[in-house]
Amino acid sequence: MIKRTLFFGNPAYLSTKNQQLVVNFPEEDIDEKTIPIEDLGYVVLEHPQITVSNGLLMKLIQNKTAVITCDKQHLPCSLLQPLVGHTEQSERMRYQLNASIPLKKNLWQQTVMAKIDNQANHFLSREKNALRLKRYAKAVKSGDLGNQEALAAAFYFQNLFDLEGFSRNQKGIPPNNLLNYGYAILRAVTARALVSSGLLPSVGIFHHNKYNAFCLADDIMEPYRPFVDAIVYDIVESGCYIEELNTNIKSDLLMIPAMDVVIDGKQSPLMNAMSRTTASLYECFEGSRRKILYPDFQSSLQTFIT
């Protein structure tokens, strides 16, 4: 089942009644609205004057709904997640924590290869030359000691957008702002799936910054990044004003969890594919599987540009 994403950009009072999310807009003449909590996958809270009842937060977490809050720049800055995401959580975390260094290096090799392959296929879908990216993908060794990921990323972003002076930098010129927003949504999707699979988002296979609470999420989301890039590319090509994140652009980017991807030869919403990826990751930790299941970028992906 595809879960809904709700975005609140105006002052609102959010509460719950009869397993429904109840929305009231105190500053607007709008009737009270209700949405079944069981249908919700993500709730994005942007406006500082949003009030959320504790009873609603409890029900959202019990439903494994990711609650995302935004900062003054309107970018997602925090994620509320359950303390217990799986009935076998302690056992699954033990497998994760006891994973050997060779296993982690192999998993990171698979991840980087999948990411660069998807970047190359995104290039092909835009009729761009992907030969160098394909070479980078084939050159990835255990643990990516040659840092092919960084080489591929530099080439990829230098040639993705036909915009003078663009380079990938979080504080750089647009459409970096769009990429930042899209990746933040993707990170929340990844963290939600990891918790549901009984894994610790903070203990990575490659990322290990002690100040980063989502190291594993940052690892596993890598092959999914080109899907965000594809949406941003379409927004840029459509001629939209990209200097700021307006409502229409946010609406497009908030469709990331529901966008179609191809995984294991079948089409699936990205949020469902991510759950399959994190489940396969656990099986790798546990020893019953040797390969992480990642999606394959397809040129026929449906876009969500409005």
Backbone bond lengths (Angstrom), bond angles and torsions (degrees), N, CA, C in turn:
res aa  C-N    CA-C-N  psi(-1)  N-CA   C-N-CA  omega(-1)  CA-C   N-CA-C  phi
1 M - - - 1.461 - - 1.524 110.08 -
2 I 1.336 117.07 132.94 1.455 121.54 177.39 1.530 109.07 -80.59
3 K 1.322 115.30 123.86 1.460 120.71 178.63 1.527 110.15 -85.17
4 R 1.328 116.15 149.27 1.459 121.36 -178.61 1.527 111.15 -84.67
5 T 1.330 115.18 152.41 1.456 122.50 172.67 1.519 108.40 -112.76
6 L 1.342 116.80 123.77 1.461 121.68 177.84 1.522 109.55 -107.73
7 F 1.330 116.16 135.93 1.457 122.07 179.04 1.527 108.89 -121.49
8 F 1.341 115.91 129.64 1.462 121.22 179.02 1.531 108.72 -119.23
9 G 1.342 115.52 111.24 1.454 120.57 -179.12 1.514 113.97 -112.39
10 N 1.336 116.99 4.38 1.467 122.24 179.19 1.531 109.43 -125.30
11 P 1.348 117.96 163.01 1.462 119.44 175.74 1.527 110.45 -55.51
12 A 1.324 115.92 135.70 1.467 119.91 -177.91 1.515 109.55 -156.78
13 Y 1.326 115.09 156.09 1.466 121.64 172.94 1.517 107.03 -115.56
14 L 1.333 115.91 119.88 1.458 121.61 -176.79 1.527 109.54 -112.07
15 S 1.304 115.47 125.80 1.464 121.07 179.81 1.519 108.25 -140.22
16 T 1.344 116.41 -169.40 1.455 119.38 -178.30 1.519 111.06 -140.79
17 K 1.326 115.02 147.84 1.455 122.10 175.92 1.522 107.98 -158.38
18 N 1.335 115.45 130.00 1.466 121.19 177.95 1.527 112.57 53.51
19 Q 1.348 116.00 46.68 1.467 122.71 178.07 1.528 112.71 61.40
20 Q 1.336 115.67 24.71 1.455 121.40 177.74 1.532 109.41 -116.85
21 L 1.332 116.35 146.65 1.455 120.48 168.61 1.525 106.38 -84.58
22 V 1.318 116.02 123.85 1.464 121.79 -177.49 1.523 108.39 -105.80
23 V 1.332 116.89 125.91 1.463 122.52 -176.53 1.522 110.13 -114.79
24 N 1.322 115.73 124.99 1.465 121.85 173.49 1.526 108.67 -123.58
25 F 1.345 115.77 138.49 1.461 121.70 178.75 1.527 108.46 -111.26
26 P 1.344 117.96 98.16 1.474 120.88 -173.48 1.517 114.39 -64.55
27 E 1.334 118.23 -27.23 1.463 120.55 -176.05 1.526 112.95 -99.05
28 E 1.308 117.75 4.75 1.460 120.56 -177.72 1.523 110.02 -132.32
29 D 1.305 115.11 150.27 1.464 121.05 179.70 1.524 109.31 -87.02
30 I 1.337 114.44 70.05 1.463 121.26 -178.48 1.523 108.47 -125.76
31 D 1.314 116.41 136.74 1.461 120.74 179.65 1.528 110.99 -64.85
32 E 1.314 115.39 152.47 1.457 122.29 175.92 1.532 110.03 -57.82
33 K 1.326 115.95 138.89 1.464 120.92 179.36 1.524 109.82 -120.62
34 T 1.327 115.94 148.95 1.462 121.03 177.69 1.528 109.68 -130.42
35 I 1.339 115.26 144.35 1.465 121.98 178.83 1.529 107.84 -136.74
36 P 1.328 119.16 132.88 1.482 120.44 177.86 1.528 110.78 -61.04
37 I 1.319 116.62 128.26 1.460 120.89 -178.60 1.517 111.18 -63.88
38 E 1.320 118.14 -33.46 1.457 121.28 -178.20 1.532 112.51 -63.94
39 D 1.341 117.44 -17.56 1.464 121.14 -179.71 1.526 112.72 -87.40
40 L 1.331 117.45 -5.87 1.465 120.70 -170.16 1.526 112.24 -96.77
41 G 1.327 115.20 132.50 1.460 120.90 173.88 1.516 112.11 -107.33
42 Y 1.354 116.44 -33.63 1.458 121.56 -175.97 1.525 109.40 -144.94
43 V 1.335 115.53 136.62 1.458 121.90 173.99 1.523 106.76 -125.74
44 V 1.330 116.76 118.77 1.461 122.48 -177.64 1.526 109.00 -105.84
45 L 1.337 116.20 121.27 1.459 122.54 -178.07 1.523 109.01 -109.80
46 E 1.336 117.01 111.75 1.462 120.14 -175.22 1.526 113.28 -105.82
47 H 1.323 117.58 -40.60 1.472 119.82 -173.57 1.535 110.35 -77.80
48 P 1.344 118.25 137.66 1.471 120.50 -178.88 1.524 113.51 -67.66
49 Q 1.339 118.21 -17.57 1.461 120.65 -178.66 1.534 111.41 -100.49
50 I 1.310 115.80 41.89 1.465 121.50 173.49 1.523 108.30 -102.62
51 T 1.306 116.48 128.56 1.462 122.15 178.19 1.523 108.67 -109.65
52 V 1.344 115.73 130.49 1.463 121.19 -178.34 1.528 108.30 -123.48
53 S 1.324 117.24 128.10 1.471 120.17 179.37 1.529 110.57 -74.44
54 N 1.315 115.96 149.53 1.459 121.05 179.06 1.524 111.12 -63.60
55 G 1.326 116.16 -34.29 1.465 119.48 178.24 1.516 111.25 -62.02
56 L 1.335 117.11 -38.77 1.462 120.62 178.19 1.525 110.57 -67.81
57 L 1.335 116.74 -44.48 1.465 119.54 179.02 1.522 110.87 -57.04
58 M 1.338 116.66 -42.73 1.459 121.05 179.94 1.536 110.78 -60.22
59 K 1.326 116.98 -45.90 1.463 120.63 -178.32 1.522 111.79 -68.74
60 L 1.327 116.88 -36.66 1.456 119.68 178.00 1.527 110.86 -63.93
61 I 1.320 116.21 -43.85 1.461 120.15 179.74 1.522 110.71 -65.71
62 Q 1.334 117.14 -41.66 1.463 119.91 177.46 1.518 111.82 -61.38
63 N 1.328 116.30 -28.46 1.466 121.71 177.43 1.532 111.79 -85.72
64 K 1.346 116.93 0.24 1.461 123.26 -176.80 1.528 111.70 61.76
65 T 1.323 115.36 34.16 1.456 121.20 174.90 1.523 109.02 -84.30
66 A 1.313 117.06 128.42 1.463 121.31 178.31 1.523 109.34 -79.90
67 V 1.331 116.32 123.18 1.464 121.89 177.80 1.522 107.77 -103.16
68 I 1.332 116.43 117.03 1.467 122.43 -173.60 1.521 109.19 -113.98
69 T 1.327 117.42 128.05 1.457 121.38 176.15 1.529 109.67 -108.26
70 C 1.336 115.91 153.43 1.465 121.58 -176.21 1.531 110.73 -115.82
71 D 1.336 114.83 156.07 1.463 120.40 -179.80 1.537 110.55 -93.03
72 K 1.347 116.25 -169.24 1.457 120.82 -177.18 1.522 112.73 -67.45
73 Q 1.335 116.18 -20.70 1.466 120.69 177.04 1.529 111.87 -89.29
74 H 1.354 115.78 7.41 1.465 123.01 178.59 1.527 112.96 70.00
75 L 1.332 117.20 16.96 1.454 120.86 178.48 1.527 110.06 -98.14
76 P 1.334 119.31 140.53 1.468 121.54 176.37 1.517 110.72 -55.79
77 C 1.340 116.46 129.58 1.468 119.85 -176.15 1.518 113.47 -126.65
78 S 1.346 118.45 -12.11 1.465 119.17 179.16 1.521 110.00 -151.87
79 L 1.329 113.97 157.57 1.454 121.24 -177.94 1.520 108.99 -136.80
80 L 1.318 116.73 124.84 1.454 121.97 177.23 1.529 108.00 -91.88
81 Q 1.334 116.71 123.52 1.457 121.06 -177.12 1.523 109.81 -133.57
82 P 1.353 117.60 156.58 1.464 120.33 -177.52 1.529 112.35 -73.35
83 L 1.344 116.21 151.19 1.462 120.33 174.34 1.523 111.13 -69.52
84 V 1.328 116.18 -32.47 1.464 121.36 179.02 1.520 108.00 -121.10
85 G 1.342 116.21 114.48 1.450 120.29 -177.56 1.512 114.14 -108.30
86 H 1.358 116.59 -10.56 1.462 120.38 -177.00 1.523 108.96 -152.29
87 T 1.328 117.27 146.88 1.469 120.86 -177.61 1.535 112.25 -66.76
88 E 1.339 117.52 -25.54 1.470 121.23 179.26 1.524 110.88 -105.89
89 Q 1.311 116.68 31.52 1.456 121.28 -169.94 1.523 113.25 -57.74
90 S 1.326 118.97 -47.37 1.469 120.95 -175.70 1.525 111.18 -62.98
91 E 1.330 117.30 -41.17 1.466 120.34 179.07 1.528 110.64 -66.71
92 R 1.315 116.42 -43.04 1.462 120.40 -178.70 1.528 110.84 -65.30
93 M 1.321 116.92 -38.69 1.454 119.38 177.92 1.526 111.47 -66.03
94 R 1.337 117.17 -33.58 1.471 120.20 177.44 1.519 110.61 -62.76
95 Y 1.328 116.54 -43.88 1.468 119.55 177.34 1.528 110.39 -60.32
96 Q 1.324 115.78 -42.30 1.462 120.42 -179.99 1.532 110.85 -63.56
97 L 1.331 117.07 -47.33 1.459 121.45 -176.99 1.523 112.42 -68.86
98 N 1.333 116.85 -27.14 1.468 121.04 -178.58 1.525 112.86 -92.39
99 A 1.328 117.60 3.81 1.468 120.40 -179.51 1.529 110.14 -58.71
100 S 1.319 116.25 135.38 1.464 121.00 -177.91 1.530 111.18 -75.14
101 I 1.321 115.58 159.60 1.463 120.51 177.96 1.531 111.48 -62.36
102 P 1.353 119.45 -43.89 1.476 118.39 176.85 1.526 112.75 -58.85
103 L 1.339 117.63 -38.20 1.459 120.40 178.41 1.526 110.30 -64.38
104 K 1.322 117.29 -45.58 1.461 120.65 179.70 1.524 111.00 -61.16
105 K 1.331 117.27 -41.34 1.459 120.57 179.12 1.522 110.95 -63.61
106 N 1.339 116.17 -39.67 1.463 119.85 178.57 1.520 111.45 -66.69
107 L 1.334 116.60 -41.14 1.465 120.64 179.15 1.528 110.93 -65.27
108 W 1.336 116.50 -37.41 1.460 119.20 178.39 1.531 110.66 -69.67
109 Q 1.321 117.13 -37.45 1.465 120.82 175.07 1.524 110.66 -58.44
110 Q 1.336 116.73 -47.27 1.461 120.63 177.91 1.530 111.11 -59.61
111 T 1.323 115.70 -42.13 1.465 121.11 -176.86 1.524 111.37 -64.92
112 V 1.332 116.60 -46.15 1.462 120.68 -179.33 1.531 110.85 -65.64
113 M 1.330 116.27 -41.39 1.467 119.24 178.72 1.528 110.78 -61.77
114 A 1.328 116.69 -42.51 1.466 120.57 179.26 1.519 111.10 -64.59
115 K 1.334 116.54 -39.51 1.473 120.16 179.66 1.529 110.89 -63.95
116 I 1.331 116.67 -49.04 1.463 119.41 -176.42 1.524 110.51 -67.93
117 D 1.331 117.64 -36.55 1.465 120.37 175.78 1.528 110.84 -60.49
118 N 1.322 116.44 -41.46 1.468 119.82 178.90 1.529 111.31 -68.87
119 Q 1.327 116.88 -36.12 1.466 119.64 174.99 1.532 109.98 -62.65
120 A 1.339 116.42 -42.51 1.464 120.57 179.46 1.526 110.94 -64.13
121 N 1.324 116.83 -42.86 1.460 120.02 179.62 1.524 112.06 -68.00
122 H 1.330 116.33 -31.39 1.466 119.21 173.80 1.531 109.52 -64.55
123 F 1.331 116.31 -42.80 1.466 120.03 176.34 1.525 111.28 -58.04
124 L 1.337 116.01 -45.68 1.455 120.20 -178.93 1.525 111.19 -61.62
125 S 1.328 116.36 -36.97 1.463 119.99 179.63 1.519 111.61 -67.15
126 R 1.349 117.13 -21.42 1.470 121.96 178.01 1.531 111.09 -100.58
127 E 1.337 115.72 10.30 1.462 122.10 -179.36 1.523 111.54 59.72
128 K 1.334 115.59 40.06 1.456 122.72 175.25 1.528 108.99 -107.05
129 N 1.321 116.89 155.21 1.466 122.00 -178.48 1.525 110.31 -72.79
130 A 1.324 116.11 120.27 1.459 120.92 -175.84 1.526 112.92 -111.72
131 L 1.344 118.28 9.60 1.465 120.75 -175.36 1.528 112.18 -59.95
132 R 1.345 116.80 -42.40 1.465 118.72 -179.04 1.529 111.05 -65.12
133 L 1.331 116.50 -40.20 1.467 119.21 178.77 1.530 110.73 -64.52
134 K 1.329 117.43 -39.07 1.461 120.53 177.43 1.532 110.55 -62.61
135 R 1.319 117.03 -37.44 1.470 120.35 177.65 1.520 110.68 -67.29
136 Y 1.327 116.04 -41.47 1.467 118.75 177.45 1.527 110.62 -59.62
137 A 1.326 117.26 -42.89 1.464 121.17 -178.63 1.525 111.40 -61.25
138 K 1.328 116.41 -41.89 1.467 120.09 -179.01 1.523 111.91 -70.63
139 A 1.337 117.31 -22.32 1.465 121.28 -176.37 1.525 113.28 -87.57
140 V 1.325 118.09 -2.54 1.473 120.51 -177.79 1.524 110.08 -69.84
141 K 1.313 116.45 124.92 1.461 122.80 178.21 1.526 110.37 -104.69
142 S 1.322 116.57 176.97 1.459 121.36 179.04 1.519 110.28 -56.40
143 G 1.340 116.15 125.50 1.451 120.66 -178.73 1.512 113.91 76.99
144 D 1.321 117.44 -0.53 1.477 123.36 -177.27 1.528 110.79 50.14
145 L 1.349 115.30 53.00 1.464 120.07 -178.04 1.525 111.96 -63.57
146 G 1.330 117.32 -27.36 1.458 120.12 178.83 1.512 113.45 -83.16
147 N 1.339 116.86 0.72 1.465 123.30 177.77 1.530 111.83 55.18
148 Q 1.343 115.33 46.55 1.455 120.23 178.17 1.536 111.17 -65.03
149 E 1.331 116.25 -27.75 1.461 119.24 179.51 1.528 110.97 -59.78
150 A 1.330 116.91 -45.98 1.462 120.68 -178.75 1.528 111.23 -67.51
151 L 1.339 116.71 -40.08 1.457 120.43 178.72 1.527 110.51 -62.73
152 A 1.334 115.33 -43.87 1.457 119.90 179.88 1.523 111.27 -65.54
153 A 1.334 116.69 -41.88 1.465 120.45 -178.73 1.520 111.14 -63.12
154 A 1.335 116.89 -41.16 1.464 120.37 -179.87 1.529 110.28 -62.19
155 F 1.323 116.74 -46.62 1.468 120.18 179.72 1.523 111.04 -66.62
156 Y 1.305 115.80 -42.02 1.467 121.91 -176.71 1.527 111.21 -59.19
157 F 1.323 117.23 -50.98 1.465 119.53 -176.32 1.529 112.74 -77.38
158 Q 1.325 117.59 -22.86 1.463 119.31 174.85 1.524 111.29 -67.76
159 N 1.326 116.13 -24.38 1.455 120.09 -173.08 1.530 114.64 -120.23
160 L 1.338 117.56 2.62 1.461 119.69 -177.09 1.524 111.74 -77.44
161 F 1.317 116.74 -56.21 1.462 121.02 -176.75 1.529 110.17 -97.20
162 D 1.312 115.99 136.04 1.472 120.55 176.86 1.524 109.33 -86.26
163 L 1.340 114.66 61.92 1.464 121.04 -177.29 1.524 108.82 -126.28
164 E 1.308 116.76 127.50 1.459 121.10 -178.18 1.534 110.40 -67.61
165 G 1.326 115.02 131.10 1.456 120.75 175.70 1.515 115.14 82.98
166 F 1.349 117.71 3.49 1.465 118.54 -177.97 1.516 111.48 -79.07
167 S 1.324 115.86 137.17 1.462 123.27 168.37 1.515 106.94 -147.37
168 R 1.321 115.91 153.27 1.457 119.58 -177.53 1.513 110.18 -75.58
169 N 1.329 115.02 112.58 1.455 122.21 179.74 1.520 107.02 -154.71
170 Q 1.313 117.40 130.12 1.463 120.12 -176.34 1.518 112.89 -54.95
171 K 1.333 116.86 -32.32 1.463 120.73 -178.55 1.525 111.49 -105.98
172 G 1.340 115.54 15.51 1.451 119.71 -177.53 1.518 113.16 -82.87
173 I 1.326 114.86 -174.40 1.459 121.43 -177.09 1.527 110.29 -69.26
174 P 1.356 117.43 158.97 1.459 120.69 175.15 1.541 110.12 -57.39
175 P 1.334 117.54 146.94 1.471 126.82 10.95 1.529 114.92 -93.04
176 N 1.344 118.13 30.34 1.461 119.15 174.93 1.520 111.53 -57.28
177 N 1.338 116.60 -35.19 1.463 119.58 178.90 1.529 111.50 -62.81
178 L 1.322 116.67 -37.89 1.461 120.46 178.27 1.527 110.73 -69.91
179 L 1.328 116.43 -42.00 1.466 120.24 178.37 1.526 110.36 -62.57
180 N 1.328 117.57 -42.70 1.462 120.85 179.01 1.526 111.00 -58.12
181 Y 1.319 116.03 -45.12 1.465 120.60 -178.59 1.530 110.46 -65.66
182 G 1.323 116.46 -45.85 1.456 120.25 -179.37 1.518 112.62 -63.76
183 Y 1.336 116.82 -42.20 1.467 119.99 179.17 1.526 111.27 -66.82
184 A 1.327 117.31 -33.84 1.465 120.10 177.69 1.527 110.67 -64.78
185 I 1.335 117.21 -40.80 1.465 120.64 175.74 1.528 109.89 -63.73
186 L 1.333 116.74 -44.58 1.467 121.23 179.32 1.527 111.10 -61.46
187 R 1.319 117.11 -38.62 1.471 121.18 178.79 1.523 110.84 -62.69
188 A 1.328 116.41 -40.18 1.465 120.47 177.94 1.528 110.83 -65.86
189 V 1.333 116.64 -40.76 1.463 120.58 177.02 1.533 110.17 -59.71
190 T 1.328 115.93 -43.45 1.465 121.35 -178.69 1.527 111.17 -66.06
191 A 1.330 116.88 -46.60 1.466 120.40 -179.87 1.522 111.01 -61.30
192 R 1.322 116.92 -41.39 1.474 121.33 178.64 1.525 110.62 -60.17
193 A 1.338 116.65 -44.07 1.463 120.51 -178.95 1.530 111.34 -67.89
194 L 1.328 117.15 -38.41 1.468 120.37 179.14 1.523 111.33 -63.10
195 V 1.328 116.30 -44.88 1.461 120.59 179.02 1.532 110.13 -62.45
196 S 1.325 116.88 -41.41 1.465 120.83 179.32 1.520 111.71 -65.24
197 S 1.338 116.93 -25.21 1.464 121.13 177.69 1.522 112.11 -89.87
198 G 1.342 117.00 4.42 1.459 120.91 176.72 1.513 114.52 80.01
199 L 1.328 117.61 22.14 1.461 121.26 -177.51 1.528 111.18 -110.15
200 L 1.325 115.23 161.35 1.457 121.98 179.97 1.529 109.86 -92.14
201 P 1.325 118.83 113.80 1.467 120.30 179.87 1.526 113.02 -63.52
202 S 1.328 118.11 -19.34 1.463 120.94 -174.52 1.531 113.52 -85.97
203 V 1.331 118.89 -15.04 1.471 121.38 -176.74 1.525 108.85 -104.69
204 G 1.320 116.61 103.22 1.447 121.12 -172.69 1.514 114.44 -89.02
205 I 1.335 115.03 171.83 1.463 121.18 172.77 1.529 110.25 -95.48
206 F 1.335 117.07 -21.38 1.466 121.48 176.27 1.527 110.51 -131.87
207 H 1.337 117.96 -56.37 1.465 120.84 177.98 1.529 109.10 -63.90
208 H 1.322 116.31 137.05 1.471 119.25 -177.09 1.526 112.99 -148.83
209 N 1.312 117.80 22.56 1.458 121.22 178.45 1.528 109.95 -61.85
210 K 1.319 117.21 126.54 1.463 120.59 -176.25 1.523 112.94 -67.33
211 Y 1.331 117.32 -15.60 1.457 120.69 178.91 1.532 112.16 -94.15
212 N 1.317 116.86 1.32 1.463 121.93 -176.90 1.527 109.78 -105.87
213 A 1.329 116.22 116.54 1.463 120.55 -179.63 1.527 112.73 -85.40
214 F 1.340 117.89 0.50 1.461 121.02 -176.49 1.531 111.48 -130.91
215 C 1.332 116.69 42.70 1.466 120.59 -177.28 1.533 111.92 -59.58
216 L 1.329 117.40 -46.07 1.464 119.68 -178.47 1.520 111.14 -68.28
217 A 1.333 116.97 -36.17 1.464 119.95 176.05 1.520 110.11 -61.88
218 D 1.336 117.23 -40.70 1.461 120.71 179.33 1.525 111.04 -66.74
219 D 1.328 117.73 -30.71 1.463 121.28 174.88 1.527 111.11 -67.21
220 I 1.325 115.47 -55.45 1.460 121.34 -168.39 1.528 112.49 -73.99
221 M 1.315 118.52 -23.97 1.461 119.92 -179.88 1.528 112.84 -76.26
222 E 1.339 118.49 -13.12 1.458 121.49 -172.99 1.531 113.94 -53.42
223 P 1.341 120.41 -49.94 1.470 118.97 -179.26 1.526 113.72 -68.81
224 Y 1.324 116.92 -12.57 1.464 121.17 178.77 1.531 112.10 -88.91
225 R 1.308 118.46 -14.26 1.459 121.15 -176.89 1.540 113.25 -56.85
226 P 1.340 119.10 -41.26 1.475 118.11 -179.72 1.527 114.22 -59.24
227 F 1.328 117.91 -22.13 1.463 119.73 176.77 1.537 109.99 -71.12
228 V 1.320 116.05 -36.60 1.467 120.25 173.88 1.530 109.41 -67.46
229 D 1.335 115.71 -43.29 1.462 120.06 179.33 1.530 110.97 -57.24
230 A 1.338 116.17 -37.71 1.466 120.53 -178.32 1.522 111.27 -64.19
231 I 1.338 116.99 -41.16 1.461 120.25 178.23 1.530 110.20 -65.83
232 V 1.337 116.41 -44.66 1.464 120.12 -179.78 1.530 110.19 -63.87
233 Y 1.318 117.24 -40.31 1.459 120.72 178.41 1.527 110.86 -58.71
234 D 1.334 116.30 -44.93 1.466 120.15 179.63 1.519 111.53 -63.99
235 I 1.346 116.97 -37.52 1.465 120.38 178.02 1.528 110.01 -63.09
236 V 1.341 116.01 -45.76 1.463 120.52 179.93 1.528 110.62 -62.09
237 E 1.328 116.25 -45.93 1.464 120.60 -177.66 1.530 112.21 -67.58
238 S 1.328 117.11 -23.77 1.462 119.81 -179.65 1.524 112.44 -73.57
239 G 1.343 116.21 -10.97 1.460 120.07 178.81 1.513 114.18 86.19
240 C 1.322 117.32 11.86 1.468 120.83 179.06 1.534 110.64 -64.87
241 Y 1.319 115.21 153.08 1.468 121.11 174.19 1.526 107.44 -73.34
242 I 1.343 116.48 115.85 1.469 120.23 -172.77 1.521 113.42 -110.78
243 E 1.337 117.02 8.87 1.462 119.46 -179.79 1.529 111.60 -66.91
244 E 1.315 116.78 -24.34 1.462 120.21 178.05 1.520 109.65 -140.98
245 L 1.314 115.20 157.99 1.460 120.96 -179.56 1.520 109.36 -84.01
246 N 1.328 116.36 93.64 1.459 118.82 178.43 1.533 110.44 -85.38
247 T 1.319 115.28 176.73 1.466 120.34 -174.96 1.519 112.59 -61.05
248 N 1.321 117.41 -41.13 1.464 120.36 -178.87 1.525 111.65 -64.10
249 I 1.325 116.64 -42.41 1.465 120.25 179.42 1.529 110.72 -65.31
250 K 1.330 116.10 -42.79 1.471 119.20 178.01 1.519 110.88 -61.56
251 S 1.330 116.18 -39.22 1.468 119.99 179.15 1.526 110.63 -60.52
252 D 1.341 116.20 -41.64 1.466 119.78 178.00 1.522 111.43 -63.77
253 L 1.339 116.51 -45.23 1.457 120.65 -176.91 1.529 112.23 -71.09
254 L 1.316 117.18 -29.03 1.461 120.25 178.59 1.529 112.09 -74.33
255 M 1.322 116.84 -5.39 1.462 120.79 174.60 1.523 112.13 -85.53
256 I 1.331 117.13 -1.38 1.471 120.75 -178.46 1.529 112.22 -53.53
257 P 1.336 120.75 -46.79 1.474 118.75 -179.54 1.521 113.88 -60.09
258 A 1.332 117.68 -26.83 1.473 121.14 -175.41 1.522 113.41 -98.88
259 M 1.329 118.40 -6.16 1.466 119.51 -176.87 1.529 110.47 -67.06
260 D 1.306 116.35 148.62 1.464 121.69 -177.32 1.526 110.70 -80.17
261 V 1.331 115.66 134.38 1.459 122.40 171.90 1.524 107.38 -131.25
262 V 1.318 116.31 165.70 1.468 121.24 178.29 1.526 108.60 -109.85
263 I 1.322 116.17 119.98 1.458 121.26 179.53 1.529 109.07 -133.90
264 D 1.318 115.45 130.18 1.463 121.27 -177.44 1.534 111.28 56.73
265 G 1.343 115.70 34.53 1.457 121.16 176.68 1.510 115.98 80.62
266 K 1.342 116.83 3.86 1.465 120.00 -177.88 1.520 110.32 -127.47
267 Q 1.332 115.27 147.76 1.461 120.47 178.71 1.518 110.02 -78.94
268 S 1.339 114.91 140.10 1.462 120.07 -176.41 1.520 109.36 -155.16
269 P 1.347 118.29 147.54 1.468 119.38 171.09 1.520 109.93 -59.48
270 L 1.311 116.61 144.43 1.464 120.37 -175.38 1.524 112.24 -56.04
271 M 1.334 117.99 -40.77 1.462 119.26 -178.02 1.528 111.43 -64.53
272 N 1.328 118.18 -33.36 1.458 121.22 176.45 1.525 111.05 -73.16
273 A 1.345 115.63 -38.37 1.461 119.64 176.94 1.521 110.67 -62.67
274 M 1.335 116.45 -39.61 1.457 120.26 179.19 1.525 111.09 -62.04
275 S 1.324 117.16 -37.80 1.467 120.44 177.42 1.525 110.88 -64.02
276 R 1.331 116.97 -36.69 1.459 120.14 176.55 1.527 110.64 -68.33
277 T 1.334 116.23 -36.94 1.466 119.89 177.86 1.517 111.14 -63.58
278 T 1.333 117.64 -47.62 1.466 120.05 -177.64 1.529 111.38 -69.48
279 A 1.335 117.29 -32.56 1.466 119.91 175.69 1.527 110.43 -65.25
280 S 1.330 116.63 -40.51 1.466 120.03 178.45 1.528 111.09 -68.22
281 L 1.340 116.72 -33.30 1.463 120.55 176.67 1.519 110.10 -62.32
282 Y 1.329 117.24 -45.24 1.460 119.47 177.24 1.521 110.65 -58.51
283 E 1.320 117.53 -43.07 1.468 120.58 -179.53 1.532 111.12 -62.32
284 C 1.341 116.94 -31.57 1.467 120.20 174.91 1.532 110.43 -67.79
285 F 1.329 116.70 -43.17 1.461 120.37 176.54 1.534 110.87 -61.76
286 E 1.331 115.26 -41.44 1.468 121.34 -175.68 1.529 112.04 -74.46
287 G 1.334 117.12 -24.04 1.457 121.22 175.57 1.508 115.93 103.59
288 S 1.328 118.31 1.00 1.463 120.96 -178.87 1.527 112.45 -91.05
289 R 1.324 116.36 -2.22 1.463 120.77 -177.93 1.523 108.39 -146.07
290 R 1.349 116.33 152.92 1.456 119.52 -177.00 1.525 112.96 -116.80
291 K 1.330 116.90 -9.01 1.461 119.43 -176.12 1.521 111.00 -133.52
292 I 1.335 115.85 134.45 1.460 121.19 174.99 1.529 108.59 -75.02
293 L 1.310 115.68 140.03 1.458 121.02 179.25 1.530 108.75 -91.09
294 Y 1.328 115.96 112.83 1.459 121.94 178.89 1.531 110.01 -117.98
295 P 1.340 118.25 156.51 1.466 120.76 178.10 1.516 111.97 -76.48
296 D 1.323 115.75 157.21 1.462 122.27 175.65 1.519 108.18 -107.73
297 F 1.331 116.04 127.98 1.463 119.21 178.83 1.523 109.39 -68.37
298 Q 1.316 115.64 131.31 1.466 121.75 179.60 1.523 108.62 -119.36
299 S 1.350 116.60 139.87 1.455 120.48 -178.06 1.514 113.01 -69.21
300 S 1.349 116.46 -14.60 1.463 119.90 -176.82 1.526 112.43 -94.88
301 L 1.352 116.78 17.55 1.463 120.38 -179.25 1.526 111.22 -57.13
302 Q 1.310 115.15 139.48 1.463 120.07 175.27 1.520 109.17 -73.95
303 T 1.335 117.56 135.48 1.462 120.57 177.01 1.519 109.09 -99.89
304 F 1.321 114.94 164.53 1.461 121.10 -175.85 1.508 111.55 -124.21
305 I 1.319 118.09 26.32 1.450 121.12 -177.29 1.532 109.16 -77.01
306 T 1.336 115.96 124.99 1.452 120.62 -176.82 1.510 110.89 -101.82
